[in-house]
């Protein structure tokens, strides 16, 4: 039975000349792969723009949990972005966020709190001044992890502590292994964890620090999420912010 659904596109993989696999984090079922039939002629080619990362869509689906790929029909953009597609920095951030969600939520079931957080955050990004967005990707990765139970625990943090990436906690002395963040960057990460979208720009970060934190976070998620990989979009952010 076909039913109405909403979701946010995180990524696509070309299947053949006429179809692709699109991953959508849906409101009702979490992360779901869909088969998407590409349009090749006339005005219908605009339908293909729905595959852009973070596009918010509404559609019909015959969701069957036992199927490997779901079908989708009548997709439409329910929140056209005004700035993200045209701003190179925001576009790069959206590529990172989409890739991050694709890998971090690969097995995620329905999570309405996380779904709402993603929607609200991306809409904030679209409308924000660019100077307020430079820490967005870092805060987004950290805060979204709080909805899946793997966010570093900032309780009891004291300046001078180190973030143990394996344990996800801040500790007073470096651990015996090498998967940790030095005290200076740990302070910046802890500061971000205490922020929200509207005050994250108050955490002063140099370009070098931003890149270092991004790489530490990539390692952190590789340690805590099965099959999480080195994100390709990090290279684009490094060029923009480095």
N, C-alpha and C positions, 0 to 999 in steps of 0.2 A: 504494500500500500504506500502510495506516494504521500509524503508529508513535508510541511514547510520547515526549513532550517536556516539558521544563520551561522556565519563563521568568518574566520580571517585566514586568508591565504598565506602560507608560510614558505612554500617552495614548489617547484615543478621539475619533472624529469621527462624529457621527450621519449615517447614510446615508439612512434613511427611517424610517417609523414602526416597522418591525419589525426593522431591522438597524442595526449601526454598524460602523465600521472600527476595530479595536483594534490598536495597535502593541505588539508584545511583543519584548523583547530576550531571545532564546532561548539556551539553553545550547549547542545544536548548530549553529545557523545564523545567529546574530547577530540583527540587527533585522529583523523580519518583520511585514508587515501581514496581519491575518486578518479575515475576515468573521464577525461575531458576531451570532447571532440572539437578539433580546431576548425575555425571558419577560414575559407580561402578566397571568397569572392564578395564584392560589393560591401554594403554597409555592415554586413554581419561580421566583418573582420574586427570591428570594434569590440566584439565579444571577447576576443583574445587578450585585450588589455586587462581583463579581469584576473589574469594570471600573474600580474605584477605583485611582488611581495607586499604583504600587509593590506591588500585590498579587502575591504569589508563587504561581504556579499550575503545576499539572501537567495535561496534556491529551493527547488523541490528535490527530494531524494527518496529512494526506496530502501532505506537503511536496513541491512540484514547483517547482524553481528558476525555470522559465520562466513560471510563472503570476504575475499581478499581485497576486492575493489568494489566500491559503491558507484552507483550511477547518479548523475546530476543533470537536471534540466531547468530551464528558465532562470539561469543565474542573472542577477542584477546587482549593480554597485549601489549600496545603500548609504555610503558616505564618501562621495568623491573628494579627494584631497585637493586643497587649494595651493599648497606649497611644496609638499614632499616630492612630487614628480619633477619639479622644476628647479629645486635647490640641490646642488651637487653634494653638499654636506649632509643634508637630511636624507637624500637618496641613498648615500653610502651607509648612513646609520640604519635605514630601513632594510637594506640588504643584509647587514649584520644581524639585526633583530630577527628577520625572517629565517636566516640560516640557523641562528641560535635556537629559535623555537622548534624548527624542524628536527634538530638533533636532541634537544633537551626534553621535548615532549613526545617523543616517538611512540611511547607506550602509554601516554597519559589518557586517563578516562575523563568523564565529565567532571569539570572543576569550575563551577560558576564564578567563584571568587577570583580565580586566575583569569578566566575569560573576561570578566568585567575590568580587571586591572589592565590587561593588554589593550582592550578597546579604549579605555580612558587615557592610557599613556600615549598611544599612537595619535589620538585626536589632539592631545596636549602638544605633542611634537609638531604636528601640522600647523598649529596656530601660534607657536612660540617664536620669540625673537631668536635669531640664530646664535647670538652671544650667550643665551641661556641654555643652549643645547649641548655644549661640548662635553658634559659629563653624563649625558642622557643614557648612552649605551652601557656605561658602567653601572649606573644606578638601576637601570632596567634589569640587567642580568642578575644583580644581587637581590632585588626586591621580588622578582618573579620566582626566584628559588625559594622564597619564604612560603609560597603557596604549595610547593611540592615537598617541603620538609628537609631541604638540604642547604638552606642558607646558613652561612657562618654565624655562630652564636656570639653576639656582641655583649651579652650580659657580663658584667664584672670587668669589662675592658678597662685597662689602665695604660696611659701613655708609657711607651717603652716596651709594651708586650709585643709578641710575635704571633702572626697568624699561621697556625699549623694547618696546612692545606689538606693533609690526610684526615685529620680529626675534625676540622671545621670549627676550631676554637682558638681563642687568643690566650697565649701562655707567657709566663714571665721570662722564660729562658728558651733559647733555640732548641728544637728537638734534635735527636741524634741523626735523623735522616735529613735529606736536602730539600724536601718539599715544604718549604715555609717561606714567608715573606718577611723582609727585614723590618725593624721597628718603625722606621720612618714611613714606609709605604703602608704598613699595618695600621698606623694612626690615620692615614688618609682613607683607607678602606673602612675602618670603624666609623669615621666621620660621615662617610657616604651612607652607611647603613642606618645612621640616625637622621638622615634627611628624607625629604620627599621631593617631588618634582619641582615645587615652587621655591625651594631654597637650596637645591643641590649645587647651584653655581657659586654658593658661598664657600664651598670647599676648594681652596686654591690648589690647582694641579698644573704642573708644567707639562709640556708635550711629552717629554721623556717619561715622566711619572705616569701619564695616562696610558702610554703604550706598555709600560712595564706592568701596570695593574691589569690591563687587558690580557696580557699573556699569562699572568698569574691566574686570572679567573678561568682562562681556557684550560689550564692544567687542573685547576680545582674541579671543574665540571667533568673533565676526563677521568679524574679519580673517583668521582661520586655517581656518574651516570654510565651505565653499560652502553658500549658502542658510540659514546660521544667521541668526536674526532677533532682534529685541528681545524679550526674554522678558516676557510679560504678568504672570507671577507675581512679578516683582521689585516691582511696586507693592504687593502684599500684604505682602511682607517689609519694605518700607519703612515701612508703617503699623505693623507689629508691633515693629520694631527702631528706628524713628525717632520 
